[in-house]
């Protein structure tokens, strides 16, 4: 079933109504044979949220891009006389109903389609429709080139793809609308280059290979390579490559793959080595998929089958209402930085020459909602908030992680769109931090520069502004207007060379231009995808991610005392809930219901009732009937224990999505409370007198003060991935000892939050929140007990560039083996400037067997105490008195260790 975001399509339907941006004649630079499109037309692109159905060979991308106009022609000159098959590919990406567009297509004097309504003919928006016809071509000398004419009747005529086959059925022309570019000879004529083709020689220095290849490209070819869907260059033997692939928590949108817990769940493990291992496995599966796809597609790489991954999302989850917060590592810059560096390094590998899979830190910068406003929103943080909250983790990704790519955000920052922001993309990234990779725009963000932010008036100005600022690749095709931008003097071709060189360098570093036997990762076979070992790792991560928020002694459940369990809640039986967003497809997902049934054993009966929907539609059409509630309560009364699996789901919170449910808007939440319909059910379940375990599934913090006060046990399960059901069940029954910790603050009420649009950090997150949280940052309980003993520092005075050594003993005084996440926070005791209440500066996940004591040592660089001095425009560590706070959570401090930072 295809999904449509109405508001986005209404906006994007205007793309083809913009005056033609590329002139009256364009040619295909990616075709083996000359193809010319002439007339009055312009380029447009459908929104990425629109599912394309029926495209051949994973060619969905081709049907998002279109040319449209009242009258234009497509000609193939110099064809030999003979019989040919023409095929015109179309998909309606602008209109939501039939009757909005009608046009004719003729080949010479023969009408191929009359008064064609693509929406009606295909059966809906986004559905691919082909017109195929056999034609006789007499030769150019007789009637001129083979020519198709497109004439609009109602609104504009359009074209997505064109294919021409000879009498034997061989394809001799395949054109996509995105492959068209200005027809001037200076644009399309390849330069004459003498000397050996150094770019083909793996023994040559990387910089020399890149320079040699760039100088062999025409301006048209260079411009075409600056879009995410870079076409093939047949004359050089360069295959097509799509830079857009996803692997947020497993290879996404590319078929069967191992699906780990959603990113926020991985953050809840607080396990840096584990995240590195996860990323390495993801890169292995990515390599396996990429090489198998390229092997069967003439070396080409389609969207989601490349090796450049637009992951991780390291934005700060500053407000729980943001729908994409689930994709992040939480609200703290230090925790985010440590996990981001681990993920990046795990994904990119440790080979000295080749990258295993390229990571991309996104969305740079100051980006965290609201989703419905992101295409025109201007984030205006204070200078200190910018440097102390919104930038440090990106700096770590560049300096420590050596991330290969960075994605610019949709929003503006201080009045300049992030993707055309020279301060962010050049001054910070390259000059200050030493970034050497490439920058990609978010999808459609170049369009936003002129259409929504309205910083400039045309696509040419927006494209030139973005490239000059440091954005090398456009997700979409708006960089096609760079040809016109060069002609207008808005940008020099040499500036485009720089961008193209950075993109091609990525492909060189991935080994995509080298013989496979020289690239160690190129030998990873498809059998390394979705292996039992990878499944075992997914289970381990899911176990480690689960956070025990409350336990009055009900957990772990005692099988010997339980004969009947009532599992209530729609999330219990949902595979979609397990997967979050930007996900792959697991081969054997285990729902929470199935996990409980398996773990309960043959002597325990498990009954299930959905009870109620997760939320109610705004029009009230899904209000639960009395029978649903009655059945759930009846099941609870008949059971020894009730496990309610609720929360929300990726269908309610996510990226810019149409959600017609109360409490949700555009992918975000308008209220953070547990939806009222679920609270009503929970009250009824508790009223039965049976003990109730609440398993909350969400990608964000849920305000649940009633549940926290009245229910004996609460688990936070996030969106736990393919093995989530088994992991939750293992924790419930005590086969696994929970040790996940919250990477975000759980507030008591929406009233605790500042305005969503306000990017000030005042009263946000554990560092600045002045109220009492429901569950604090870092919180997480265990089935055993840990004592912290003998904490001490190696010195009382330390310089600003020094490193402290912290040691303490961690004793497991309970009856089970377990993990403890020891947390270290710093606090300025006296400061001339306002500071955070406390800030994480060290942590470690430590396994301690029951009855044992482990000595823990941590190195804490004093640089982590830094703050931004607005007068000196630099980070400083202020001399004076500090405390290191050692404990089990931000609100569970066991030791306070004083120290003094002395002037250097």
Steps between C-alpha positions, in 0.01 A plus 500: 500500500647835404518786742462866414578808701239739373663819617831408340344404171312825485830683543691285258233506236621855442850390398401454138317832496823688568630666181733269309836501667712328241425664166301393199719208394663231707686180427552176688856482632458147633375341178713305255325676211407865458151590622366856480201651681380834363221744574357674802542272801632493850622239747310380807536236767253307711537485875710220648210388719299396194542128442569415137333175397574290193842640408732246332839395641478720808456803278273694737734800488434548129130553561541770762666732251298641209503757226174668422374774271219601271686387189837329462664238281746215551718409202757229434708615198715285270304179548531247215175428321310205645250376754524613860311470825440818697400492864398808697502462879272719711394536864277772638688670783324838503126438526293302749188441290403418145411776257779738601728429203435385143736506201578344161809308387569458129780335304516683171145497371401201711315564825635280782273639772214747483368699795706283733432529873790313661334490842188334358688270262745376766247483782640763733788729588848350490395203287712444192328490162667407171402580144665258259475516121669352193608771255653504154778752446573589138831669578588862578544591133137410425300640791757626743596348839270267687298748705240481774281803566341569839206745507312605811119521502423541870806636678840392368610191313772301673772240455693286748687246287549409136643177363571403141566142389611375161336216303692237696365635830832653607472825693691771315373803693384533859430854616386630835377856541778563750764413236414804286723803500566814294578406139785746431819338367706665773289317753481152351821472298763300692836673532798370307745358754834351409711267707429175684176450691649525845162473668481132405830415670461398868873555552471875441443743789132560574514874437661445160239243399215730598650797313560292189142375488341840562698660216363242256137596563292754312316764697178311440647178633640675805165654583322167459743343746401753768160343556441203727390284206817544295453355151743278320767649273509232230791646304725459806349175619380659825185332632201678648518556874240617750649662810178451697505195725375456855620294797376673813469170687566246227510529121173675421250474218703242309315179577592241758758619753578474869292759685647626825311715752420851388783749563349636822489142627863441406584817693326352804765226511766760590736240353758660272681181387164338424396787273831467314432129450147568376627748242765256378232234445282751317792586273553130428138458393520824300801371308331166437188669363685759294729260319220254429284778357783645289589153374148452364451856371801564279695661783234761573384583851143606572360690794549308827753264338802729511775530758451863606263493794314803628547389860531573791247763602682678781268791562432575865160376616426827678120462510305172533235626261735465202396200292849424374657494843475121480776513236745671735722400791310715745522839667862517616784624276767291673310170487403574141861572406635178653238284328527688171877459481467128577233452235691698237825315562325165501322574173801642317740226608870508579664430164774758436392559139138400450181584687264213573183713487494879521316668786327838486436710810166679475320743516752783522405702695253610770224272374231338712155600381229595464465265204217688323705822505842362408504626140476865606589503871784719624673361809654780705695359796708711730873497432569288808222253425636464147851415616415311818200295384450498124858469368730292729389158377537604136851619579577161657359320195740695279813521715485158665270297281643633171150476359493486120196720443277755671139579411370855518163558667180638348468791740680828505742588778509868593329595176705295250386156376727230641579369151624837380656609825871579455552538875384143562629327187830677444610698805412237760511171312804548281707785638459443874431126524700379201218315322617352168191308387193612308183680605159388375177695520194348657249402232340805346697741720648683200146562377416637844772765472308691234145368531447493878780687675488749211861601547536526122251501216604220265626145490825617334572744783418239764721234342791739458462633854500147644806378307697813581415455869628141495202274420643257243206281409129566464252236603272560206575665168508873572873508438417443133449876501872547561550500123286811470666639814842478331364674191359779716829546684356391834769234549829394340539157346807452722275523806289219359822304440571517872158358587523225238849409615380448856219272381722293276755474779235321706458240227876458471531453877229234485699319232225532242744583219753232592521127419308301765807292584671816627213598731474273806135586562399426140533130569216489755239262352123530517499207743630744763161673506252407773713232664430317828795684656350833403162395639668410830654847514160660435363305797789610719448866412127472565568346843746776589263775383209416728462736796331390820336820620309366798484170686323446831612137506262364236784437255647268404187291460505163674389232255428260783232732640342607173260280307325759289627828350285763333691699239310815411576775247536538125875550520538148637412349164654762272801437278495860374552627854817293535663663199490874559571697183777493238493126551574185309279191478581225750471140385369376834361777721379406848214705639473556873195273509689219328798556726285469813328187370835337433656603830199416716534130435257218433341515846391862475209612283536836328187679382495817293265793447580828320286700743507835323680691224818684591334836429169629371445660164403863513168415336430228757461222244722252686356541847511158668167335548390380839557139403874556443545644846277236655695217341830645620376542858351150497833358385677689777263369766564144386878533517759485775688797354427761232763625257382815327706587190420856402660834425505637148642382167697607191164551327431785742842662543757541226620715212265756347198272479128546474353380829132561567507401867428699810823612663709469185582739216715455191718232659541686830296479818295787634478334842747263664251329730405138448191524275182522709344191343789289631490660843133412524580137417789489748272626778249228418770231497635613838147502641484123449741463789746301291862615485567699183836533322512794260734449204527841336609506135597838361779690336459792737419582860143432613349691791335229713470626858191289576672183385816587691298543819252215468659214307756266659734463200587702189738407219613737224549288188540770229461359145715196574571350158455153359577320827311745720227257600746241621710758685199649682383154600845405628504808721145438624582144605850572629700321232664837439583758766401849377770767497385753239513865601293794379681719244221755540295656780146377559297803605178496700296716266497699180472802728861438607623588151585837345352590162597240241626764254730657760855370450627641827622224732357679802295252705572220250664162561655382825775761470265798529158373609398666826205273577468148635512238222286189507799284405836673487768483232720197562237315702466124479444229759635147533407165654814524710662773713822693448698691760754770411799503735827684550463755222800729468692718258872476439543868579314789656639768267520469124582730208251582227683276254548216744326166551351367820510135597191388687490165680231328703387153595172366364352216707212277389332429834193330354417145395539534120780578261440836342620809317524843659533822303723717714455868420726797570374857488688827543369808677639850525483590867575864434504665159495851364254380235177304524566128460308177468377345825717201419637348180599146410877469453563126530322166518550130459286187483662248733412134557537379858420142606286457813696534819800646322667839504665664200744787514404764245735762357401786272706769331323838500668769286442839659421632151155346553426776753520764228240762416478762226635843587293744293747783555810306394311293237655176612458208736656550842539297816447747778738474798328437831317241706316205346342174606500161332174323578516121481187289502236285332292781343486876480276494809676213678842637592706284737822709529585868467871552444630858526783624283654823386598604149803724519614751243763375258 
